[in-house]
Amino acid sequence: MSNTKQIPRRGTLARAESRQALGFVSPALAGLALFTVVPVVLSIVMGFFNWPTFGEKTFVGLDNYVKLFTQSPDFWPALRNTFVFALLYVPISVGLSLLLAISLSARIRGRGMLRVLFFIPVVTPMVANVLVWKMMLQPQGLFNGLSQTWFGVELPNFLADPQWAMIMVVMMSVWQGLGYNMLIFSAALEQLPESVVEAARIDGARGFRMLWSVTLPMISPSLFFASIMTMITALQVFVQPQLLTGGGPGNATQPLVQFIYNQGFKFQELGLAAAAAWILFAIIIVLTALQFRAQKKWVHYEH
């Protein structure tokens, strides 16, 4: 009899604990639904409508997607600029971060302070970073002033030159994000098993051979993570070109996210902006899936 009495009590207690747990997580679930699930679903719906900010909404099916690919004069340049930025930014950022982490992995004096200095731009507000670079790149700025003083050479107006503007956006972005990947690689290098490194030294591995055959394979998971995150960040670039060049000159530095912003908030074409956003989402998903598939050939998860 005692066992039969305990079973209902346990069931009642479990239900009470479940209700209490639901009460605790309900604020988080409400926030998730309100600020994530609802906007995502709404953006999917908006992509199939002619959806002005004010006025009547009309269903247009796939017309927004067709219009982007066939009629929009800025969509293809924005897509091209996004890929150009990503192709320049990702390898330079990852490569320099790795080189910096390896340089600071040696037992040198003050390496902790150096890591902090390189990480400061990451935590500094992006707007402040961009404004500093914008002032330095102006014709009356620091770079041109030093060039004229030291070499007597007047530099081009970098931000107004279509050939230089994207390069400057990439340079500023690399400088701003260098410290993040550097810390990831530094942490991976600190975790290298000393026994494996010592065995490689005994076998004669030195310099580049040690780096290529021992160090890089052992930190390949960190390389893979940094590559994935840096690629996603590059494809979503917005603040740097928006504040540094405004997408110009012309549309030479306008990425896809800025195109989405302009369509939605300047031209009030929310349906077109939503469609472009889902195209960007599809591109990111496809490229990420390809990277995950390729990582089986070069990423090693065991030492």
Disulfide bonds with the S-S distance in Angstrom:
none
